[in-house]
Amino acid sequence: MNKQTIITILFALAAMAGQAQTTVKGHVINERGENIEYVSIGIEEDSVGVISDAQGHFTLTIPAGRKDELTFTHVSYQTVTIPYTTYADGHELTITLKDKVVELAEVVVGKKNKPHTLSGKSWVRTGNVGFVGSHKGDVEWGPIFENKKDYLLTDIMFSIATCKYEECLLSFNCYEVKDKKFVNILNKPIYKRVTPTDNGKELYVSPEETVVLKGKKKYCVTVCLVDMKGDGALYFPANIKSSYARNKVKGKMKKLPGCPMIIVKGYEVE
């Protein structure tokens, strides 16, 4: 086989590789033309997916032969699904998400009511768990809990064991767990920026909206690493407590006996 034949074969293989997959690029905005950060984009219940960046831009590679719909989900917006024919030709997409219709709950909390710990009461330290490298935005993880009464969610407390990124951004969410399905009960994302100066500290985040956790229903509060600067790792103290680890893009989840140490607090609703 001569040199020219080898070169021809290599070019042919490269062309086949290019045809073997579809690359989808795009930008996610709202109806006001504003960028939407950290949108989950992918094929539901599958291994194909990605998270948009802080400006709403994304690039997704889809394997050969796949002609599935792509789903775009975000806490603050209605889910959008687009068919294969919309992205098949490889042109850059602009996806517009519509705002959710938010119904604010009316809540009465007694003046003498003290905050209750709703999750994290009996935790046993087991070491550290966390996120490593530049792999971001796909896995969220947190404790499962259930209370007898209705509570107004006020605070989510967590601890940082070690942050090795220059800085990173965490996203917190709250779900009602129904028949092994996660139903998002937030309308606005909760973010917290973490740096190495937070090592060894207890940090708090609070929802910007009224969130009522109903009695005798199962909930899961999760943490996810959605952005970072540099290559590194982020570790949390871990505890023995029932939890779910969930892939935000695929929708798949796994029940685990331990999780990052997350404490949820709230006031009893009268």
Residue frames as qw, qx, qy, qz and C-alpha x, y, z in Angstrom:
[[0.000, 0.889, 0.457, 0.000, 0.00, 0.00, 0.00],
 [0.467, 0.348, -0.022, 0.812, 1.59, 3.27, -1.08],
 [0.174, -0.223, -0.393, 0.875, 1.67, 6.54, 0.80],
 [0.279, -0.057, -0.249, -0.926, -1.02, 8.16, -1.36],
 [0.550, -0.306, -0.714, -0.305, -3.42, 5.26, -0.71],
 [0.425, -0.330, -0.656, 0.529, -2.89, 5.57, 3.07],
 [0.002, 0.137, 0.140, -0.981, -3.57, 9.30, 2.98],
 [0.418, -0.160, -0.495, -0.745, -6.74, 8.71, 0.94],
 [0.552, -0.353, -0.755, 0.002, -7.99, 6.13, 3.45],
 [0.296, -0.276, -0.506, 0.762, -7.28, 8.44, 6.39],
 [0.190, 0.035, -0.086, -0.977, -9.25, 11.24, 4.78],
 [0.522, -0.232, -0.647, -0.506, -12.10, 8.83, 4.06],
 [0.497, -0.348, -0.729, 0.317, -12.15, 7.65, 7.69],
 [0.117, -0.196, -0.300, 0.926, -12.13, 11.25, 8.91],
 [0.350, -0.083, -0.334, -0.871, -15.08, 12.05, 6.67],
 [0.568, -0.308, -0.737, -0.197, -16.98, 9.00, 7.94],
 [0.372, -0.297, -0.620, 0.624, -16.30, 10.04, 11.54],
 [0.083, 0.080, 0.059, -0.992, -17.67, 13.47, 10.78],
 [0.516, -0.148, -0.487, -0.689, -20.82, 11.92, 9.33],
 [0.476, -0.179, -0.851, 0.132, -21.14, 9.52, 12.25],
 [0.249, -0.519, -0.605, 0.550, -22.43, 12.13, 14.65],
 [0.057, 0.799, 0.349, 0.486, -24.42, 15.33, 14.79],
 [0.365, -0.159, -0.355, 0.846, -23.08, 18.43, 16.54],
 [0.105, -0.817, -0.501, -0.266, -25.76, 20.78, 17.79],
 [0.333, -0.063, -0.253, 0.906, -24.80, 24.32, 18.76],
 [0.136, -0.716, -0.516, -0.450, -27.10, 27.00, 20.02],
 [0.055, 0.177, -0.345, 0.920, -28.16, 29.71, 22.40],
 [0.268, -0.570, -0.776, 0.014, -31.03, 29.64, 24.93],
 [0.008, -0.166, 0.125, -0.978, -32.92, 32.86, 25.67],
 [0.146, 0.483, 0.746, -0.434, -36.21, 33.91, 27.25],
 [0.296, 0.737, 0.574, 0.198, -39.06, 35.83, 25.64],
 [0.082, -0.972, -0.017, 0.221, -37.33, 39.12, 26.50],
 [0.649, 0.685, -0.255, 0.209, -34.19, 38.09, 24.64],
 [0.323, -0.763, 0.513, -0.222, -32.19, 37.55, 27.84],
 [0.449, 0.341, -0.824, 0.048, -29.66, 34.72, 28.15],
 [0.846, -0.412, 0.029, -0.337, -30.75, 31.74, 30.26],
 [0.048, 0.621, -0.762, 0.177, -27.94, 30.20, 32.27],
 [0.158, -0.221, 0.935, -0.229, -27.39, 26.51, 33.05],
 [0.784, 0.162, -0.024, -0.598, -30.22, 24.97, 31.02],
 [0.548, -0.165, 0.819, 0.042, -30.31, 21.16, 30.97],
 [0.594, 0.520, -0.301, -0.535, -30.30, 19.99, 27.34],
 [0.108, -0.314, 0.937, 0.107, -30.49, 16.40, 26.15],
 [0.599, -0.076, -0.662, -0.444, -32.36, 13.26, 25.26],
 [0.620, -0.444, 0.323, -0.560, -34.51, 12.19, 28.18],
 [0.900, -0.219, 0.353, -0.135, -33.66, 8.91, 29.90],
 [0.855, 0.452, -0.056, 0.250, -30.48, 8.63, 27.84],
 [0.711, -0.368, 0.028, 0.598, -26.74, 9.27, 28.04],
 [0.390, 0.422, 0.266, 0.774, -26.82, 12.24, 25.66],
 [0.220, -0.910, -0.350, -0.041, -26.90, 15.66, 27.30],
 [0.471, 0.204, -0.162, 0.842, -25.17, 18.88, 28.29],
 [0.201, -0.788, -0.419, 0.403, -25.67, 22.03, 30.38],
 [0.351, 0.817, 0.122, 0.441, -25.63, 25.50, 28.79],
 [0.510, 0.036, -0.324, 0.796, -23.05, 27.97, 30.07],
 [0.131, -0.513, -0.444, 0.723, -23.65, 31.19, 32.02],
 [0.182, 0.355, -0.211, -0.892, -24.57, 33.01, 28.78],
 [0.745, 0.324, 0.339, -0.475, -26.94, 30.30, 27.57],
 [0.508, 0.577, -0.556, -0.317, -24.63, 28.86, 24.89],
 [0.786, -0.210, 0.568, -0.119, -24.24, 25.13, 24.38],
 [0.446, 0.468, -0.683, -0.341, -22.63, 22.50, 22.15],
 [0.769, -0.119, 0.546, -0.312, -23.99, 18.95, 22.14],
 [0.230, 0.375, -0.820, -0.367, -22.64, 15.94, 20.22],
 [0.821, 0.054, 0.310, -0.477, -25.23, 13.30, 19.30],
 [0.442, -0.248, 0.827, 0.241, -24.09, 9.80, 18.26],
 [0.230, 0.153, -0.696, -0.663, -24.74, 8.39, 14.79],
 [0.281, -0.259, -0.887, -0.260, -28.21, 7.07, 14.07],
 [0.097, -0.462, -0.668, 0.575, -29.93, 9.01, 16.83],
 [0.049, -0.387, -0.424, -0.818, -32.98, 10.98, 15.75],
 [0.306, -0.563, -0.706, 0.303, -34.54, 11.69, 19.14],
 [0.088, -0.905, -0.212, -0.358, -36.17, 14.88, 20.34],
 [0.419, 0.169, -0.433, 0.780, -34.05, 17.28, 22.40],
 [0.402, -0.782, -0.473, -0.057, -35.48, 18.57, 25.67],
 [0.248, 0.429, -0.258, 0.829, -34.59, 21.93, 27.27],
 [0.548, -0.676, -0.492, -0.031, -35.38, 22.31, 30.99],
 [0.239, 0.316, -0.359, 0.845, -34.76, 25.04, 33.57],
 [0.152, -0.373, -0.738, 0.542, -36.23, 25.77, 36.99],
 [0.105, 0.453, 0.222, -0.857, -37.70, 29.14, 35.97],
 [0.379, 0.345, -0.393, -0.763, -39.10, 28.24, 32.55],
 [0.875, 0.189, 0.250, -0.369, -41.46, 25.90, 30.78],
 [0.581, -0.222, 0.714, 0.323, -39.83, 22.84, 29.24],
 [0.551, 0.636, -0.216, -0.495, -39.32, 22.93, 25.46],
 [0.707, -0.068, 0.674, 0.203, -38.85, 19.90, 23.19],
 [0.392, 0.660, -0.329, -0.550, -37.61, 20.14, 19.61],
 [0.951, 0.200, 0.227, -0.069, -37.70, 17.37, 16.96],
 [0.709, -0.187, 0.438, 0.520, -34.71, 15.91, 15.13],
 [0.493, 0.628, 0.411, 0.440, -35.65, 17.76, 11.93],
 [0.096, -0.993, -0.062, -0.033, -35.04, 21.09, 13.68],
 [0.367, -0.802, 0.434, 0.183, -31.38, 20.37, 14.50],
 [0.906, 0.104, 0.370, 0.178, -30.43, 17.73, 11.91],
 [0.623, 0.713, 0.051, 0.317, -28.81, 20.08, 9.38],
 [0.705, -0.142, -0.188, 0.669, -26.32, 21.41, 11.95],
 [0.107, 0.663, 0.072, 0.738, -27.30, 25.08, 11.79],
 [0.179, 0.028, -0.597, 0.782, -26.96, 27.07, 15.00],
 [0.288, -0.616, -0.709, -0.188, -30.16, 27.16, 17.03],
 [0.102, -0.256, 0.330, -0.903, -31.80, 29.88, 19.06],
 [0.382, -0.408, -0.828, -0.029, -34.17, 28.31, 21.60],
 [0.220, -0.407, 0.138, -0.875, -36.69, 30.52, 23.40],
 [0.303, -0.296, -0.868, 0.259, -38.12, 29.36, 26.74],
 [0.312, -0.642, -0.279, -0.642, -41.33, 30.78, 28.18],
 [0.137, -0.366, 0.584, -0.712, -41.63, 31.91, 31.80],
 [0.253, -0.309, -0.909, 0.123, -43.43, 29.65, 34.23],
 [0.379, -0.634, -0.226, -0.635, -46.72, 30.91, 35.63],
 [0.306, 0.099, -0.718, 0.617, -45.88, 31.45, 39.29],
 [0.531, -0.645, -0.362, -0.412, -48.60, 31.11, 41.92],
 [0.125, 0.415, -0.604, 0.669, -47.41, 32.48, 45.27],
 [0.524, -0.413, -0.743, 0.054, -48.63, 30.61, 48.32],
 [0.311, -0.703, 0.111, -0.629, -50.24, 32.48, 51.22],
 [0.682, -0.072, -0.648, 0.331, -48.55, 31.33, 54.40],
 [0.418, -0.789, 0.081, -0.442, -49.18, 32.19, 58.04],
 [0.662, 0.088, -0.592, 0.451, -46.37, 31.56, 60.53],
 [0.528, -0.787, -0.318, 0.032, -46.90, 32.21, 64.25],
 [0.059, 0.907, -0.272, 0.316, -44.85, 34.99, 65.84],
 [0.540, -0.627, 0.537, -0.164, -43.45, 32.64, 68.49],
 [0.974, 0.220, 0.058, -0.010, -42.71, 29.87, 66.03],
 [0.355, -0.696, 0.557, 0.281, -39.09, 28.71, 66.10],
 [0.554, 0.522, -0.554, -0.338, -37.24, 27.25, 63.10],
 [0.898, -0.161, 0.387, -0.130, -37.29, 23.46, 62.89],
 [0.066, -0.473, 0.800, 0.363, -34.67, 21.16, 61.39],
 [0.822, 0.280, 0.052, -0.493, -36.51, 19.27, 58.65],
 [0.943, 0.269, -0.161, 0.113, -33.59, 17.16, 57.41],
 [0.473, 0.550, -0.486, 0.486, -30.16, 16.31, 58.77],
 [0.604, -0.680, 0.127, -0.396, -31.20, 15.68, 62.38],
 [0.827, -0.411, 0.384, 0.010, -29.34, 12.42, 63.00],
 [0.706, 0.651, -0.277, 0.029, -26.26, 12.45, 60.83],
 [0.810, -0.432, 0.292, 0.269, -23.13, 10.41, 61.26],
 [0.185, 0.835, -0.420, -0.304, -19.97, 11.75, 59.60],
 [0.940, 0.086, 0.316, 0.094, -18.48, 9.27, 57.10],
 [0.587, -0.095, 0.387, 0.705, -15.73, 11.24, 55.36],
 [0.155, 0.564, -0.106, -0.804, -15.99, 13.51, 52.32],
 [0.548, 0.437, 0.669, 0.248, -17.81, 13.36, 49.00],
 [0.059, 0.725, -0.017, -0.686, -17.90, 15.80, 46.13],
 [0.691, 0.710, 0.133, -0.038, -17.29, 16.80, 42.53],
 [0.582, -0.454, 0.429, 0.520, -13.96, 16.39, 40.72],
 [0.437, 0.074, 0.590, 0.675, -12.52, 17.85, 37.52],
 [0.149, 0.167, -0.210, -0.952, -14.27, 19.85, 34.80],
 [0.201, -0.346, -0.863, -0.307, -17.28, 17.54, 34.61],
 [0.094, 0.135, 0.407, -0.899, -20.14, 19.83, 35.61],
 [0.443, 0.116, -0.050, -0.888, -23.85, 20.29, 35.68],
 [0.557, 0.002, -0.713, -0.426, -25.03, 16.74, 35.18],
 [0.552, -0.281, -0.769, 0.159, -25.37, 15.24, 38.67],
 [0.317, -0.559, 0.208, -0.737, -27.31, 16.63, 41.64],
 [0.587, -0.096, -0.771, 0.227, -27.34, 14.92, 45.01],
 [0.205, -0.399, 0.352, -0.822, -29.05, 15.38, 48.35],
 [0.110, 0.026, 0.894, -0.433, -31.04, 13.94, 51.28],
 [0.391, -0.401, -0.668, -0.491, -34.56, 12.52, 51.23],
 [0.011, -0.068, -0.670, 0.739, -36.88, 13.62, 54.03],
 [0.341, -0.512, -0.636, -0.466, -40.50, 13.70, 55.10],
 [0.030, -0.086, 0.522, -0.848, -42.31, 15.65, 57.84],
 [0.013, 0.466, 0.868, -0.169, -45.65, 15.19, 59.56],
 [0.084, 0.811, 0.374, -0.441, -46.67, 18.87, 59.26],
 [0.500, 0.768, 0.190, 0.353, -46.47, 21.69, 56.71],
 [0.526, -0.579, 0.024, 0.622, -43.32, 23.84, 56.86],
 [0.353, 0.934, -0.041, -0.043, -42.14, 27.00, 55.17],
 [0.849, 0.091, 0.006, 0.520, -38.67, 26.35, 53.74],
 [0.132, -0.985, 0.032, 0.104, -36.33, 29.08, 55.01],
 [0.070, -0.805, 0.578, 0.112, -32.71, 27.88, 54.91],
 [0.972, 0.169, -0.128, 0.099, -30.46, 25.22, 53.42],
 [0.314, -0.827, 0.465, 0.032, -27.19, 24.79, 55.31],
 [0.951, 0.238, -0.104, 0.169, -24.17, 22.94, 53.95],
 [0.510, -0.743, 0.326, 0.286, -20.48, 22.67, 54.79],
 [0.642, 0.694, -0.324, 0.036, -17.41, 22.92, 52.59],
 [0.877, -0.356, 0.140, 0.291, -14.60, 20.51, 53.41],
 [0.434, -0.397, 0.403, 0.701, -12.24, 21.58, 50.61],
 [0.558, 0.797, 0.177, -0.144, -12.61, 23.74, 47.49],
 [0.615, -0.290, 0.434, 0.592, -9.71, 23.28, 45.07],
 [0.415, 0.672, 0.425, 0.442, -11.19, 25.32, 42.22],
 [0.219, 0.178, -0.066, 0.957, -10.27, 28.97, 41.82],
 [0.412, 0.105, 0.382, -0.821, -14.00, 29.44, 42.33],
 [0.079, -0.195, -0.922, -0.325, -17.13, 27.45, 41.54],
 [0.455, -0.101, 0.017, -0.884, -20.89, 27.90, 41.44],
 [0.059, 0.150, 0.972, -0.174, -23.36, 25.59, 43.18],
 [0.464, -0.198, -0.330, -0.798, -27.03, 25.25, 42.33],
 [0.169, 0.063, 0.868, -0.463, -29.61, 24.05, 44.89],
 [0.471, -0.144, -0.493, -0.717, -33.01, 22.65, 44.10],
 [0.384, -0.022, 0.739, -0.553, -35.98, 21.17, 45.93],
 [0.431, 0.006, -0.721, -0.543, -38.13, 18.37, 44.56],
 [0.745, -0.111, 0.413, -0.513, -41.20, 16.49, 45.66],
 [0.043, 0.259, -0.939, -0.223, -40.54, 12.80, 45.01],
 [0.742, 0.168, 0.238, -0.604, -43.60, 11.11, 43.51],
 [0.945, 0.200, 0.251, -0.067, -43.37, 7.45, 42.53],
 [0.724, -0.200, 0.341, 0.566, -39.63, 7.79, 41.90],
 [0.393, 0.649, 0.301, 0.577, -40.16, 10.91, 39.80],
 [0.338, -0.312, -0.229, 0.858, -38.74, 14.31, 40.71],
 [0.089, 0.821, 0.476, 0.301, -41.27, 17.18, 40.57],
 [0.367, 0.168, -0.172, 0.899, -39.56, 20.56, 40.85],
 [0.215, -0.793, -0.560, 0.103, -41.28, 22.86, 43.38],
 [0.292, -0.547, 0.011, 0.784, -39.05, 25.91, 42.89],
 [0.474, 0.821, 0.315, 0.054, -39.66, 28.70, 40.38],
 [0.175, 0.927, -0.313, 0.110, -36.30, 30.40, 40.81],
 [0.827, 0.165, -0.419, 0.337, -32.84, 28.80, 40.98],
 [0.537, -0.834, 0.125, 0.027, -30.78, 29.09, 44.15],
 [0.731, 0.494, -0.272, 0.384, -27.07, 29.72, 43.53],
 [0.554, -0.808, 0.153, 0.131, -24.05, 29.99, 45.81],
 [0.576, 0.688, -0.376, 0.229, -20.51, 30.89, 44.75],
 [0.835, -0.524, 0.109, 0.127, -17.73, 29.05, 46.63],
 [0.432, 0.756, -0.435, 0.228, -13.96, 29.70, 46.77],
 [0.687, 0.062, -0.604, 0.399, -11.06, 28.22, 48.78],
 [0.053, -0.347, 0.407, -0.843, -11.69, 30.90, 51.42],
 [0.730, -0.273, -0.028, -0.626, -14.82, 28.91, 52.33],
 [0.635, 0.127, -0.753, 0.117, -12.90, 25.77, 53.28],
 [0.316, -0.121, -0.773, 0.537, -14.11, 24.44, 56.62],
 [0.225, 0.023, 0.219, -0.949, -17.07, 26.84, 56.76],
 [0.225, 0.498, 0.827, -0.135, -20.82, 26.33, 57.15],
 [0.056, 0.044, -0.317, -0.946, -22.71, 28.23, 54.44],
 [0.329, 0.478, 0.694, -0.426, -26.39, 29.07, 54.01],
 [0.070, -0.091, -0.532, -0.839, -28.71, 29.67, 51.06],
 [0.308, 0.404, 0.634, -0.583, -32.39, 30.62, 51.07],
 [0.306, 0.494, 0.702, 0.413, -35.10, 30.57, 48.40],
 [0.007, -0.021, 0.054, 0.998, -36.25, 33.92, 47.00],
 [0.507, -0.232, -0.448, -0.699, -39.82, 32.68, 46.94],
 [0.631, -0.270, 0.453, -0.569, -42.39, 31.12, 49.26],
 [0.533, 0.191, -0.807, -0.168, -41.83, 27.36, 49.33],
 [0.681, -0.321, 0.374, -0.542, -44.13, 25.22, 51.46],
 [0.267, 0.215, -0.939, -0.040, -43.16, 21.62, 52.16],
 [0.725, -0.271, -0.172, -0.609, -46.37, 19.69, 52.73],
 [0.498, -0.380, 0.705, -0.333, -46.69, 17.20, 55.55],
 [0.772, 0.050, 0.623, -0.112, -46.52, 13.46, 54.80],
 [0.736, 0.676, -0.027, -0.017, -44.92, 14.05, 51.41],
 [0.818, -0.229, 0.208, 0.485, -41.40, 13.02, 50.42],
 [0.253, 0.960, -0.107, -0.058, -38.88, 15.69, 49.37],
 [0.829, -0.045, 0.102, 0.547, -35.29, 15.84, 48.20],
 [0.021, 0.976, -0.121, -0.179, -33.06, 18.93, 48.42],
 [0.889, 0.178, 0.154, 0.393, -30.09, 18.66, 46.06],
 [0.162, -0.829, 0.287, 0.453, -26.78, 20.37, 45.32],
 [0.816, 0.437, 0.270, 0.264, -25.14, 20.48, 41.88],
 [0.375, -0.517, 0.280, 0.717, -21.88, 21.94, 40.58],
 [0.562, 0.732, 0.385, -0.035, -22.87, 24.00, 37.53],
 [0.467, 0.828, -0.127, 0.282, -19.77, 26.09, 36.83],
 [0.732, -0.564, 0.079, 0.374, -16.14, 26.48, 37.85],
 [0.303, 0.892, -0.336, 0.010, -12.87, 28.24, 37.09],
 [0.037, 0.606, -0.790, 0.087, -9.86, 26.02, 36.60],
 [0.770, -0.023, -0.626, -0.122, -9.48, 22.30, 37.13],
 [0.100, -0.390, 0.665, -0.629, -9.84, 21.07, 40.69],
 [0.414, -0.312, -0.855, -0.021, -12.37, 19.52, 43.05],
 [0.370, -0.437, 0.184, -0.799, -14.99, 20.40, 45.63],
 [0.451, -0.127, -0.871, 0.150, -15.58, 18.21, 48.68],
 [0.524, -0.536, 0.013, -0.662, -18.35, 18.25, 51.29],
 [0.246, -0.217, 0.852, -0.407, -18.48, 16.45, 54.63],
 [0.539, -0.081, -0.689, -0.478, -20.62, 13.35, 54.08],
 [0.443, -0.199, 0.630, -0.607, -23.13, 11.62, 56.32],
 [0.012, -0.143, -0.982, -0.124, -25.08, 8.37, 56.48],
 [0.397, 0.415, 0.406, -0.711, -28.58, 9.33, 55.36],
 [0.550, 0.446, 0.687, 0.165, -30.92, 8.16, 52.61],
 [0.059, 0.638, -0.185, -0.745, -30.40, 10.26, 49.52],
 [0.749, 0.552, 0.362, 0.061, -30.89, 10.44, 45.77],
 [0.245, -0.447, 0.452, 0.732, -28.22, 11.15, 43.18],
 [0.575, 0.649, 0.474, -0.155, -29.92, 12.30, 39.99],
 [0.413, 0.015, 0.458, 0.787, -28.64, 13.01, 36.51],
 [0.206, 0.572, 0.237, -0.757, -30.23, 16.37, 35.61],
 [0.305, 0.385, -0.525, -0.695, -30.01, 15.77, 31.87],
 [0.273, 0.013, -0.930, -0.247, -30.96, 12.11, 31.69],
 [0.637, -0.358, -0.063, -0.679, -33.55, 12.25, 34.49],
 [0.812, -0.096, -0.573, 0.057, -32.26, 8.97, 35.93],
 [0.303, -0.708, 0.401, -0.496, -31.73, 8.72, 39.66],
 [0.688, 0.036, -0.701, 0.184, -30.21, 6.31, 42.16],
 [0.620, -0.735, -0.015, -0.275, -31.00, 5.89, 45.83],
 [0.552, 0.396, -0.565, 0.468, -27.90, 5.92, 48.04],
 [0.660, -0.547, -0.474, 0.198, -27.18, 5.40, 51.79],
 [0.460, -0.512, -0.108, 0.717, -25.13, 8.61, 52.12],
 [0.327, 0.808, 0.314, 0.375, -24.88, 12.15, 50.78],
 [0.263, 0.395, -0.211, 0.854, -23.33, 15.60, 51.25],
 [0.232, -0.435, -0.669, 0.556, -24.22, 16.96, 54.67],
 [0.109, -0.363, -0.293, -0.878, -27.20, 19.23, 53.92],
 [0.066, -0.386, -0.740, 0.546, -29.47, 20.57, 56.66],
 [0.108, -0.477, -0.498, -0.716, -32.90, 21.94, 55.75],
 [0.085, -0.290, -0.612, 0.731, -34.72, 24.32, 58.11],
 [0.168, -0.424, -0.498, -0.738, -38.19, 25.84, 58.15],
 [0.270, -0.055, 0.457, -0.846, -41.08, 27.26, 60.14],
 [0.135, 0.360, 0.921, -0.064, -44.26, 25.34, 60.90],
 [0.185, -0.225, -0.369, -0.883, -47.22, 26.73, 58.96],
 [0.285, 0.147, 0.655, -0.685, -50.35, 27.44, 61.02]]
